[in-house]
Amino acid sequence: MTIRDLKKLVRQGEGQFVEFKKKANHPEKIVKEVVAFANASGGKLMIGVDDFGSLAGCKYPEEEAYVLEKAFAEMISPAIIMQKEEVKLDTGKTVLIYHVPEGSRKPYRVKFEDSSKVYIRREDRSIQASAPVREIIRRRQNPKDIRFQVGEVEQKLLAYLEQHRYITVAQLSQMVKVNKKLAARKLIILVLANVLDIHPFEEEDRYFLRAQ
């Protein structure tokens, strides 16, 4: 990647496929970005670019890379193979770019001392995946024909989505008077059957009618 290409990409800002980090001094917070990209559609992690798109660069890129890659090896499961690229700036400093592919062994997790967490990319944020999102990610790895019956719950759900942009597990549970576990199961099946799309959110996932 040339400096010109880098500047053009940075001007577009952070988003679904791009994340900026000025330094690698908190690698435990950066690994979740890599995991989130791998659990979604891949992306680029740029070290040496601040949140406002300023190309600060890394004075000692080898040290930054060592710290990061050590964290990647120790904290990500399963391992993610990514390509590293270095772009040298006119200042003599370097921007590190990690090209993270969409993973083939989802869901990927960040390992902590006593737990592990799954993250997913949503626009310009990496958020912790809910239980339904984790199940959808896992089951999409081994896709099968999903069959379901359009019963009373499904009819009410689809009618609701004809009038509203989205629905949540809590809303469906309240509307059809079933517990949240069953409501989530109904929504998961419809996502896997490509009837609905799920948009992960930190507060509560939202389910939309899939665009035809």
C-alpha positions as semicolon CSV with decimal commas, in nm:
position;residue;x (nm);y (nm);z (nm)
1;M;0,000;0,000;0,000
2;T;0,137;0,343;-0,092
3;I;0,118;0,651;0,131
4;R;-0,138;0,792;-0,110
5;D;-0,353;0,479;-0,081
6;L;-0,319;0,491;0,297
7;K;-0,428;0,855;0,319
8;K;-0,727;0,787;0,094
9;L;-0,838;0,495;0,311
10;V;-0,787;0,687;0,636
11;R;-0,993;0,982;0,509
12;Q;-1,294;0,751;0,491
13;G;-1,271;0,706;0,868
14;E;-1,334;0,408;1,090
15;G;-1,617;0,178;0,995
16;Q;-1,725;-0,181;0,943
17;F;-1,390;-0,277;0,790
18;V;-1,139;-0,030;0,939
19;E;-1,018;0,040;1,294
20;F;-0,758;0,300;1,401
21;K;-0,525;0,273;1,700
22;K;-0,257;0,529;1,778
23;K;-0,039;0,289;1,977
24;A;-0,026;-0,073;2,088
25;N;0,029;0,008;2,455
26;H;-0,298;-0,163;2,558
27;P;-0,292;-0,479;2,344
28;E;-0,554;-0,649;2,561
29;K;-0,802;-0,390;2,434
30;I;-0,692;-0,426;2,073
31;V;-0,730;-0,803;2,039
32;K;-1,108;-0,769;2,053
33;E;-1,097;-0,563;1,730
34;V;-0,919;-0,848;1,550
35;V;-1,163;-1,106;1,686
36;A;-1,460;-0,887;1,590
37;F;-1,333;-0,854;1,232
38;A;-1,272;-1,229;1,202
39;N;-1,622;-1,306;1,334
40;A;-1,775;-1,067;1,077
41;S;-1,640;-1,007;0,726
42;G;-1,278;-0,920;0,798
43;G;-1,114;-0,579;0,814
44;K;-0,801;-0,370;0,860
45;L;-0,646;-0,278;1,194
46;M;-0,419;0,027;1,161
47;I;-0,161;0,106;1,428
48;G;-0,021;0,459;1,415
49;V;-0,345;0,637;1,323
50;D;-0,543;0,826;1,586
51;D;-0,923;0,839;1,616
52;F;-0,937;1,159;1,411
53;G;-0,745;1,007;1,118
54;S;-0,413;1,176;1,188
55;L;-0,115;0,973;1,065
56;A;0,101;0,980;1,377
57;G;0,291;0,666;1,285
58;C;0,499;0,440;1,508
59;K;0,853;0,544;1,596
60;Y;0,950;0,186;1,681
61;P;0,722;-0,036;1,469
62;E;0,911;-0,355;1,555
63;E;0,837;-0,307;1,925
64;E;0,472;-0,223;1,860
65;A;0,437;-0,531;1,640
66;Y;0,606;-0,756;1,898
67;V;0,371;-0,644;2,177
68;L;0,063;-0,684;1,958
69;E;0,151;-1,019;1,806
70;K;0,237;-1,163;2,147
71;A;-0,112;-1,063;2,265
72;F;-0,270;-1,208;1,950
73;A;-0,095;-1,541;2,006
74;E;-0,182;-1,560;2,376
75;M;-0,535;-1,419;2,384
76;I;-0,712;-1,521;2,061
77;S;-0,868;-1,864;2,014
78;P;-0,860;-2,024;1,767
79;A;-0,557;-1,857;1,609
80;I;-0,614;-1,606;1,329
81;I;-0,362;-1,590;1,045
82;M;-0,336;-1,233;0,920
83;Q;-0,110;-1,035;0,691
84;K;0,097;-0,748;0,828
85;E;0,187;-0,450;0,610
86;E;0,413;-0,156;0,691
87;V;0,378;0,188;0,530
88;K;0,662;0,429;0,595
89;L;0,560;0,793;0,629
90;D;0,753;1,102;0,518
91;T;0,831;1,164;0,886
92;G;1,024;0,840;0,903
93;K;0,763;0,677;1,124
94;T;0,563;0,372;1,019
95;V;0,197;0,277;1,011
96;L;0,133;-0,092;1,076
97;I;-0,163;-0,247;0,899
98;Y;-0,299;-0,587;0,997
99;H;-0,524;-0,736;0,730
100;V;-0,768;-0,958;0,920
101;P;-0,954;-1,212;0,705
102;E;-1,304;-1,333;0,769
103;G;-1,250;-1,640;0,981
104;S;-1,324;-1,995;0,875
105;R;-1,340;-2,131;1,233
106;K;-1,593;-1,898;1,393
107;P;-1,669;-1,798;1,659
108;Y;-1,331;-1,654;1,762
109;R;-1,282;-1,560;2,126
110;V;-1,068;-1,334;2,341
111;K;-0,926;-1,534;2,631
112;F;-0,908;-1,370;2,971
113;E;-0,774;-1,516;3,295
114;D;-1,102;-1,675;3,402
115;S;-1,328;-1,642;3,099
116;S;-1,349;-1,582;2,727
117;K;-1,564;-1,348;2,521
118;V;-1,683;-1,332;2,161
119;Y;-1,688;-0,998;1,980
120;I;-1,855;-0,897;1,654
121;R;-1,803;-0,591;1,435
122;R;-2,098;-0,354;1,405
123;E;-2,027;-0,046;1,193
124;D;-1,734;0,132;1,366
125;R;-1,755;-0,060;1,693
126;S;-1,655;-0,402;1,820
127;I;-1,916;-0,526;2,064
128;Q;-1,956;-0,835;2,276
129;A;-2,176;-1,089;2,101
130;S;-2,498;-1,199;2,271
131;A;-2,590;-1,566;2,310
132;P;-2,817;-1,558;1,999
133;V;-2,541;-1,396;1,790
134;R;-2,290;-1,657;1,909
135;E;-2,528;-1,938;1,816
136;I;-2,595;-1,789;1,472
137;I;-2,222;-1,749;1,406
138;R;-2,156;-2,108;1,514
139;R;-2,438;-2,264;1,314
140;R;-2,354;-2,069;1,000
141;Q;-2,019;-2,248;0,996
142;N;-2,202;-2,569;0,905
143;P;-2,501;-2,445;0,708
144;K;-2,794;-2,679;0,671
145;D;-3,137;-2,640;0,521
146;I;-3,351;-2,484;0,792
147;R;-3,716;-2,582;0,791
148;F;-3,976;-2,413;1,005
149;Q;-4,352;-2,394;1,023
150;V;-4,529;-2,061;1,001
151;G;-4,735;-2,089;1,313
152;E;-4,915;-1,827;1,518
153;V;-4,593;-1,682;1,659
154;E;-4,431;-1,650;1,317
155;Q;-4,745;-1,494;1,169
156;K;-4,762;-1,230;1,441
157;L;-4,388;-1,164;1,409
158;L;-4,396;-1,116;1,033
159;A;-4,707;-0,899;1,056
160;Y;-4,534;-0,684;1,317
161;L;-4,229;-0,640;1,093
162;E;-4,448;-0,527;0,808
163;Q;-4,537;-0,226;1,024
164;H;-4,214;-0,174;1,221
165;R;-3,847;-0,156;1,127
166;Y;-3,727;-0,420;1,371
167;I;-3,811;-0,635;1,670
168;T;-3,613;-0,754;1,974
169;V;-3,630;-1,072;2,176
170;A;-3,799;-0,885;2,462
171;Q;-4,058;-0,732;2,229
172;L;-4,143;-1,066;2,071
173;S;-4,161;-1,235;2,409
174;Q;-4,407;-0,976;2,537
175;M;-4,611;-0,966;2,218
176;V;-4,676;-1,340;2,188
177;K;-4,658;-1,421;2,561
178;V;-4,370;-1,670;2,551
179;N;-4,050;-1,670;2,755
180;K;-3,741;-1,499;2,616
181;K;-3,559;-1,826;2,553
182;L;-3,833;-1,949;2,320
183;A;-3,865;-1,607;2,155
184;A;-3,489;-1,605;2,088
185;R;-3,506;-1,956;1,943
186;K;-3,780;-1,850;1,700
187;L;-3,578;-1,550;1,585
188;I;-3,254;-1,749;1,549
189;I;-3,425;-2,004;1,324
190;L;-3,565;-1,729;1,101
191;V;-3,222;-1,569;1,072
192;L;-3,064;-1,903;0,976
193;A;-3,346;-1,955;0,724
194;N;-3,260;-1,614;0,568
195;V;-3,601;-1,470;0,651
196;L;-3,459;-1,220;0,900
197;D;-3,132;-1,033;0,949
198;I;-2,981;-0,968;1,291
199;H;-2,806;-0,643;1,378
200;P;-2,602;-0,683;1,698
201;F;-2,626;-0,399;1,951
202;E;-2,476;-0,364;2,298
203;E;-2,816;-0,296;2,454
204;E;-3,020;-0,560;2,268
205;D;-2,995;-0,720;1,925
206;R;-3,242;-0,608;1,661
207;Y;-3,405;-0,833;1,403
208;F;-3,513;-0,700;1,062
209;L;-3,694;-0,850;0,767
210;R;-3,428;-0,959;0,522
211;A;-3,412;-0,746;0,208
212;Q;-3,519;-0,945;-0,095
